[in-house]
Amino acid sequence: MKRTIKLAVAAAVALTSTAAFATNGDSLIGTGAKARGMGGAGIGMSHGAESALTNPALITSVNGTEISFGGTVFMPKVKTDIGAGSTDSAADLSVIPEVSIAQKVSDNFYWGIGMFGTAGMGTDYRGTGQNMNMVTNLQLMQFAVPLAYKTGGFSFGVAPVLQYGSLDIKYKTIGFGGAESTTQGVAQDFGYGYNLGAAFSEEGLTVGASYKSAIDMVYTGQINAATTQFNGLMGTAVLSDHLEQPAEVGVGASYKIGGSTVALDFKQIKWGSAKGYKDFGWEDQNVYILGYQFAQDSWALRAGYNYGKNPIKEQNGATAQGAVNNFFNLLGFPAIVEKHYTVGGSYAFNKTTSADLAYVYVPEATETYSIAAMTGGNITTKHSQQAATAQLNFKF
């Protein structure tokens, strides 16, 4: 088992250098293949070790030691037109790691480890001669140690979280004086937060609640430097280099009868009060999730739907600040997708080893915002996604 744990950790560390794109704002709809196969549902339904970051109280479903590791191949398609024709972003493939471990210590106490690529964004228009050759890349990975206590049908969990993040923004202001951004390489930071969870289960019904704290990150020399070239238009750059991963609050429930389980989750992501995001006009996002699972002894099938309204509010493009915000949001950080359709399944090879698969399809979303103060026209972005997740599980 020690060797398996070492391999899982090594896989996660090796993959953190890859770019991540995301879905609810800049956050993945779920961590782990089981949750992703059900639209991200997991606040009121346990997925074993996978639950480490979603609702730490639900790792109490494991009967011994459970280890899960795998990854998601993410395939976004983004194209943007700022007046000279639509251009495709080259940032169309990334790999997102996930590793989780949970162990039952006693009838009451459980602990675990979770390491997941949890969020990110990015576009790449280098070499196109269009869209200011903009390149953006935000990557986030979280490491958590969930601790859970169970008594009767009640369970409670807390997970201290260490978050690693990196941010890079580059461009050349073609058509706006030709100046290049003054950012200097990739900025990195570590931040700290916590997740709280609670759940109650009885006779096939499980209800849960979760809270994720905001995690403040500082990417020195990025956001301030990236907006400096627009000083003459706006009057001043965005002075802060803070980009805070927002707090989340959620509730969920699931009901199992026979081999069928239906799960419902609701969560609110607090973009509107998060440092950095609020400067660019993002709003709080309500996310609604419906998941279904049909399970037999050695296999399971899953399906889900996830809806979260676009958190990027169009601002008054006739004003300099509004035009610049609309420009950066749609060109560099186009988190505008809303609907997610998912399917998944599991197969147990034996009592020890099983595999999970999930597929997410996100239909194209289109937004057109005014950037009249910059160009006299509009910016239009189209964004769709596909993702495939594979995961291996071991129980001891």
WOCORPE-V881338 format. One record per residue. N is the residue number from 0. RES is the residue in one letter. SS is DSSP state (H for helix, E for strand, C for the rest). D_FIRST is the distance of its C-alpha to the first C-alpha in Angstrom with 2 decimals. Layout:
BEGIN
n:N res:RES ss:SS d_first:D_FIRST
n:N res:RES ss:SS d_first:D_FIRST
END
This chain:
BEGIN
n:0 res:M ss:C d_first:0.00
n:1 res:K ss:H d_first:3.82
n:2 res:R ss:H d_first:5.37
n:3 res:T ss:H d_first:5.08
n:4 res:I ss:H d_first:6.33
n:5 res:K ss:H d_first:8.74
n:6 res:L ss:H d_first:9.96
n:7 res:A ss:H d_first:10.64
n:8 res:V ss:H d_first:12.53
n:9 res:A ss:H d_first:14.33
n:10 res:A ss:H d_first:15.47
n:11 res:A ss:H d_first:16.92
n:12 res:V ss:H d_first:18.71
n:13 res:A ss:H d_first:20.11
n:14 res:L ss:H d_first:21.60
n:15 res:T ss:C d_first:23.26
n:16 res:S ss:C d_first:26.26
n:17 res:T ss:C d_first:27.25
n:18 res:A ss:C d_first:29.89
n:19 res:A ss:C d_first:29.39
n:20 res:F ss:C d_first:32.11
n:21 res:A ss:C d_first:32.14
n:22 res:T ss:C d_first:33.98
n:23 res:N ss:E d_first:35.03
n:24 res:G ss:C d_first:36.86
n:25 res:D ss:C d_first:34.28
n:26 res:S ss:E d_first:31.28
n:27 res:L ss:C d_first:29.03
n:28 res:I ss:C d_first:29.89
n:29 res:G ss:C d_first:26.32
n:30 res:T ss:C d_first:22.76
n:31 res:G ss:C d_first:20.51
n:32 res:A ss:H d_first:21.66
n:33 res:K ss:H d_first:22.47
n:34 res:A ss:H d_first:24.69
n:35 res:R ss:H d_first:26.28
n:36 res:G ss:H d_first:27.18
n:37 res:M ss:C d_first:29.08
n:38 res:G ss:C d_first:30.98
n:39 res:G ss:C d_first:28.63
n:40 res:A ss:C d_first:29.05
n:41 res:G ss:C d_first:26.51
n:42 res:I ss:C d_first:28.46
n:43 res:G ss:C d_first:29.39
n:44 res:M ss:C d_first:26.68
n:45 res:S ss:C d_first:23.01
n:46 res:H ss:C d_first:20.54
n:47 res:G ss:H d_first:17.46
n:48 res:A ss:H d_first:15.16
n:49 res:E ss:H d_first:17.81
n:50 res:S ss:H d_first:20.35
n:51 res:A ss:H d_first:19.19
n:52 res:L ss:C d_first:22.23
n:53 res:T ss:C d_first:24.60
n:54 res:N ss:C d_first:24.91
n:55 res:P ss:H d_first:22.41
n:56 res:A ss:H d_first:23.94
n:57 res:L ss:H d_first:22.53
n:58 res:I ss:H d_first:18.81
n:59 res:T ss:H d_first:20.08
n:60 res:S ss:H d_first:19.87
n:61 res:V ss:C d_first:16.17
n:62 res:N ss:C d_first:15.93
n:63 res:G ss:C d_first:12.48
n:64 res:T ss:E d_first:9.54
n:65 res:E ss:E d_first:10.20
n:66 res:I ss:E d_first:9.18
n:67 res:S ss:E d_first:12.17
n:68 res:F ss:E d_first:13.34
n:69 res:G ss:E d_first:16.60
n:70 res:G ss:E d_first:20.09
n:71 res:T ss:E d_first:23.78
n:72 res:V ss:E d_first:26.56
n:73 res:F ss:E d_first:29.56
n:74 res:M ss:E d_first:33.09
n:75 res:P ss:E d_first:35.87
n:76 res:K ss:E d_first:39.51
n:77 res:V ss:E d_first:41.91
n:78 res:K ss:E d_first:45.54
n:79 res:T ss:E d_first:48.12
n:80 res:D ss:E d_first:51.89
n:81 res:I ss:C d_first:53.76
n:82 res:G ss:C d_first:57.09
n:83 res:A ss:C d_first:56.90
n:84 res:G ss:C d_first:54.96
n:85 res:S ss:C d_first:51.41
n:86 res:T ss:E d_first:48.73
n:87 res:D ss:E d_first:45.14
n:88 res:S ss:C d_first:42.26
n:89 res:A ss:C d_first:40.11
n:90 res:A ss:C d_first:36.98
n:91 res:D ss:C d_first:35.97
n:92 res:L ss:C d_first:32.34
n:93 res:S ss:E d_first:29.24
n:94 res:V ss:E d_first:25.45
n:95 res:I ss:E d_first:23.68
n:96 res:P ss:E d_first:19.90
n:97 res:E ss:E d_first:17.80
n:98 res:V ss:E d_first:14.27
n:99 res:S ss:E d_first:13.52
n:100 res:I ss:E d_first:11.11
n:101 res:A ss:E d_first:12.69
n:102 res:Q ss:E d_first:12.23
n:103 res:K ss:E d_first:15.02
n:104 res:V ss:C d_first:15.92
n:105 res:S ss:C d_first:19.18
n:106 res:D ss:C d_first:21.77
n:107 res:N ss:C d_first:23.08
n:108 res:F ss:E d_first:20.54
n:109 res:Y ss:E d_first:17.70
n:110 res:W ss:E d_first:16.16
n:111 res:G ss:E d_first:14.30
n:112 res:I ss:E d_first:14.38
n:113 res:G ss:E d_first:16.34
n:114 res:M ss:E d_first:17.47
n:115 res:F ss:E d_first:20.18
n:116 res:G ss:E d_first:23.26
n:117 res:T ss:E d_first:25.67
n:118 res:A ss:E d_first:29.17
n:119 res:G ss:E d_first:31.55
n:120 res:M ss:E d_first:34.88
n:121 res:G ss:E d_first:36.76
n:122 res:T ss:E d_first:39.70
n:123 res:D ss:E d_first:40.98
n:124 res:Y ss:C d_first:44.69
n:125 res:R ss:C d_first:44.95
n:126 res:G ss:C d_first:47.58
n:127 res:T ss:C d_first:49.11
n:128 res:G ss:C d_first:52.14
n:129 res:Q ss:C d_first:51.72
n:130 res:N ss:H d_first:50.10
n:131 res:M ss:H d_first:50.48
n:132 res:N ss:H d_first:47.69
n:133 res:M ss:C d_first:45.39
n:134 res:V ss:E d_first:41.72
n:135 res:T ss:E d_first:39.40
n:136 res:N ss:E d_first:35.65
n:137 res:L ss:E d_first:33.77
n:138 res:Q ss:E d_first:29.96
n:139 res:L ss:E d_first:27.90
n:140 res:M ss:E d_first:24.20
n:141 res:Q ss:E d_first:22.92
n:142 res:F ss:E d_first:20.05
n:143 res:A ss:E d_first:19.88
n:144 res:V ss:E d_first:18.30
n:145 res:P ss:E d_first:19.49
n:146 res:L ss:E d_first:20.44
n:147 res:A ss:E d_first:21.89
n:148 res:Y ss:E d_first:24.07
n:149 res:K ss:E d_first:25.19
n:150 res:T ss:E d_first:28.30
n:151 res:G ss:C d_first:29.92
n:152 res:G ss:C d_first:29.99
n:153 res:F ss:E d_first:29.78
n:154 res:S ss:E d_first:26.82
n:155 res:F ss:E d_first:26.99
n:156 res:G ss:E d_first:24.71
n:157 res:V ss:E d_first:24.99
n:158 res:A ss:E d_first:23.02
n:159 res:P ss:E d_first:24.20
n:160 res:V ss:E d_first:24.20
n:161 res:L ss:E d_first:24.44
n:162 res:Q ss:E d_first:26.10
n:163 res:Y ss:E d_first:26.67
n:164 res:G ss:E d_first:29.72
n:165 res:S ss:E d_first:32.00
n:166 res:L ss:E d_first:35.47
n:167 res:D ss:E d_first:37.94
n:168 res:I ss:E d_first:41.44
n:169 res:K ss:E d_first:44.00
n:170 res:Y ss:C d_first:47.26
n:171 res:K ss:E d_first:50.84
n:172 res:T ss:C d_first:53.56
n:173 res:I ss:C d_first:55.36
n:174 res:G ss:C d_first:58.56
n:175 res:F ss:C d_first:58.22
n:176 res:G ss:C d_first:59.46
n:177 res:G ss:C d_first:56.84
n:178 res:A ss:C d_first:55.01
n:179 res:E ss:E d_first:51.31
n:180 res:S ss:C d_first:48.79
n:181 res:T ss:C d_first:48.44
n:182 res:T ss:C d_first:44.67
n:183 res:Q ss:C d_first:43.05
n:184 res:G ss:C d_first:39.66
n:185 res:V ss:C d_first:36.48
n:186 res:A ss:E d_first:36.18
n:187 res:Q ss:E d_first:32.84
n:188 res:D ss:E d_first:32.01
n:189 res:F ss:E d_first:29.43
n:190 res:G ss:E d_first:30.19
n:191 res:Y ss:E d_first:28.99
n:192 res:G ss:E d_first:29.20
n:193 res:Y ss:E d_first:27.68
n:194 res:N ss:E d_first:27.09
n:195 res:L ss:E d_first:28.29
n:196 res:G ss:E d_first:27.86
n:197 res:A ss:E d_first:29.23
n:198 res:A ss:E d_first:29.22
n:199 res:F ss:E d_first:30.93
n:200 res:S ss:E d_first:30.20
n:201 res:E ss:E d_first:32.52
n:202 res:E ss:C d_first:33.52
n:203 res:G ss:C d_first:31.96
n:204 res:L ss:E d_first:33.08
n:205 res:T ss:E d_first:30.86
n:206 res:V ss:E d_first:32.48
n:207 res:G ss:E d_first:30.91
n:208 res:A ss:E d_first:32.00
n:209 res:S ss:E d_first:30.44
n:210 res:Y ss:E d_first:31.70
n:211 res:K ss:E d_first:30.45
n:212 res:S ss:C d_first:32.33
n:213 res:A ss:C d_first:34.05
n:214 res:I ss:E d_first:32.52
n:215 res:D ss:C d_first:35.21
n:216 res:M ss:C d_first:34.78
n:217 res:V ss:E d_first:37.43
n:218 res:Y ss:C d_first:37.77
n:219 res:T ss:C d_first:40.44
n:220 res:G ss:C d_first:43.13
n:221 res:Q ss:C d_first:42.10
n:222 res:I ss:H d_first:43.74
n:223 res:N ss:H d_first:46.82
n:224 res:A ss:H d_first:47.34
n:225 res:A ss:H d_first:46.79
n:226 res:T ss:H d_first:49.58
n:227 res:T ss:H d_first:51.95
n:228 res:Q ss:C d_first:53.59
n:229 res:F ss:C d_first:54.77
n:230 res:N ss:H d_first:56.52
n:231 res:G ss:H d_first:59.93
n:232 res:L ss:H d_first:59.20
n:233 res:M ss:H d_first:57.48
n:234 res:G ss:C d_first:59.16
n:235 res:T ss:C d_first:55.87
n:236 res:A ss:C d_first:52.23
n:237 res:V ss:C d_first:49.34
n:238 res:L ss:C d_first:49.02
n:239 res:S ss:C d_first:45.48
n:240 res:D ss:C d_first:42.30
n:241 res:H ss:E d_first:40.24
n:242 res:L ss:C d_first:38.19
n:243 res:E ss:C d_first:36.56
n:244 res:Q ss:E d_first:33.84
n:245 res:P ss:C d_first:35.57
n:246 res:A ss:C d_first:34.84
n:247 res:E ss:E d_first:33.99
n:248 res:V ss:E d_first:34.86
n:249 res:G ss:E d_first:34.03
n:250 res:V ss:E d_first:34.27
n:251 res:G ss:E d_first:32.97
n:252 res:A ss:E d_first:33.19
n:253 res:S ss:E d_first:31.94
n:254 res:Y ss:E d_first:33.36
n:255 res:K ss:E d_first:31.88
n:256 res:I ss:E d_first:34.26
n:257 res:G ss:C d_first:33.22
n:258 res:G ss:C d_first:30.93
n:259 res:S ss:E d_first:32.33
n:260 res:T ss:E d_first:31.26
n:261 res:V ss:E d_first:33.42
n:262 res:A ss:E d_first:32.29
n:263 res:L ss:E d_first:34.58
n:264 res:D ss:E d_first:33.79
n:265 res:F ss:E d_first:36.19
n:266 res:K ss:E d_first:35.51
n:267 res:Q ss:E d_first:37.76
n:268 res:I ss:E d_first:36.79
n:269 res:K ss:C d_first:39.12
n:270 res:W ss:H d_first:40.11
n:271 res:G ss:H d_first:43.68
n:272 res:S ss:H d_first:42.94
n:273 res:A ss:C d_first:40.25
n:274 res:K ss:C d_first:41.49
n:275 res:G ss:C d_first:42.24
n:276 res:Y ss:C d_first:41.98
n:277 res:K ss:H d_first:44.94
n:278 res:D ss:H d_first:46.93
n:279 res:F ss:H d_first:46.67
n:280 res:G ss:C d_first:47.64
n:281 res:W ss:E d_first:44.43
n:282 res:E ss:C d_first:44.66
n:283 res:D ss:C d_first:42.32
n:284 res:Q ss:E d_first:40.59
n:285 res:N ss:E d_first:40.24
n:286 res:V ss:E d_first:37.48
n:287 res:Y ss:E d_first:37.70
n:288 res:I ss:E d_first:34.89
n:289 res:L ss:E d_first:35.14
n:290 res:G ss:E d_first:32.24
n:291 res:Y ss:E d_first:32.13
n:292 res:Q ss:E d_first:29.48
n:293 res:F ss:E d_first:30.15
n:294 res:A ss:E d_first:27.25
n:295 res:Q ss:C d_first:27.13
n:296 res:D ss:C d_first:24.55
n:297 res:S ss:C d_first:22.67
n:298 res:W ss:E d_first:24.15
n:299 res:A ss:E d_first:25.65
n:300 res:L ss:E d_first:28.27
n:301 res:R ss:E d_first:28.99
n:302 res:A ss:E d_first:31.88
n:303 res:G ss:E d_first:33.00
n:304 res:Y ss:E d_first:35.62
n:305 res:N ss:E d_first:35.50
n:306 res:Y ss:E d_first:38.70
n:307 res:G ss:E d_first:39.24
n:308 res:K ss:C d_first:42.69
n:309 res:N ss:C d_first:43.04
n:310 res:P ss:C d_first:42.85
n:311 res:I ss:E d_first:45.05
n:312 res:K ss:C d_first:48.61
n:313 res:E ss:C d_first:51.44
n:314 res:Q ss:C d_first:53.63
n:315 res:N ss:C d_first:57.30
n:316 res:G ss:C d_first:57.43
n:317 res:A ss:C d_first:61.04
n:318 res:T ss:C d_first:59.91
n:319 res:A ss:H d_first:58.32
n:320 res:Q ss:H d_first:55.28
n:321 res:G ss:H d_first:54.72
n:322 res:A ss:H d_first:55.07
n:323 res:V ss:H d_first:52.62
n:324 res:N ss:H d_first:50.01
n:325 res:N ss:H d_first:50.44
n:326 res:F ss:H d_first:50.21
n:327 res:F ss:H d_first:46.96
n:328 res:N ss:H d_first:45.30
n:329 res:L ss:H d_first:46.09
n:330 res:L ss:H d_first:45.91
n:331 res:G ss:H d_first:42.89
n:332 res:F ss:C d_first:40.85
n:333 res:P ss:C d_first:41.85
n:334 res:A ss:C d_first:39.59
n:335 res:I ss:C d_first:42.10
n:336 res:V ss:C d_first:40.24
n:337 res:E ss:C d_first:40.41
n:338 res:K ss:E d_first:39.44
n:339 res:H ss:E d_first:36.03
n:340 res:Y ss:E d_first:35.55
n:341 res:T ss:E d_first:32.07
n:342 res:V ss:E d_first:30.58
n:343 res:G ss:E d_first:27.10
n:344 res:G ss:E d_first:25.19
n:345 res:S ss:E d_first:21.97
n:346 res:Y ss:E d_first:21.12
n:347 res:A ss:E d_first:18.59
n:348 res:F ss:C d_first:17.95
n:349 res:N ss:C d_first:16.70
n:350 res:K ss:C d_first:15.37
n:351 res:T ss:C d_first:11.77
n:352 res:T ss:E d_first:12.66
n:353 res:S ss:E d_first:15.56
n:354 res:A ss:E d_first:17.43
n:355 res:D ss:E d_first:19.96
n:356 res:L ss:E d_first:23.05
n:357 res:A ss:E d_first:25.79
n:358 res:Y ss:E d_first:29.10
n:359 res:V ss:E d_first:31.43
n:360 res:Y ss:E d_first:35.12
n:361 res:V ss:E d_first:37.36
n:362 res:P ss:E d_first:41.08
n:363 res:E ss:E d_first:43.24
n:364 res:A ss:E d_first:44.56
n:365 res:T ss:E d_first:47.68
n:366 res:E ss:E d_first:49.18
n:367 res:T ss:E d_first:52.43
n:368 res:Y ss:E d_first:53.26
n:369 res:S ss:E d_first:56.36
n:370 res:I ss:E d_first:56.41
n:371 res:A ss:H d_first:60.21
n:372 res:A ss:H d_first:60.54
n:373 res:M ss:H d_first:58.74
n:374 res:T ss:H d_first:59.93
n:375 res:G ss:C d_first:62.29
n:376 res:G ss:E d_first:59.96
n:377 res:N ss:E d_first:56.55
n:378 res:I ss:E d_first:52.93
n:379 res:T ss:E d_first:51.20
n:380 res:T ss:E d_first:47.47
n:381 res:K ss:E d_first:45.78
n:382 res:H ss:E d_first:42.03
n:383 res:S ss:E d_first:39.83
n:384 res:Q ss:E d_first:36.10
n:385 res:Q ss:E d_first:33.63
n:386 res:A ss:E d_first:29.84
n:387 res:A ss:E d_first:27.10
n:388 res:T ss:E d_first:23.51
n:389 res:A ss:E d_first:20.57
n:390 res:Q ss:E d_first:17.12
n:391 res:L ss:E d_first:14.02
n:392 res:N ss:E d_first:12.20
n:393 res:F ss:E d_first:9.24
n:394 res:K ss:E d_first:9.80
n:395 res:F ss:C d_first:8.45
END
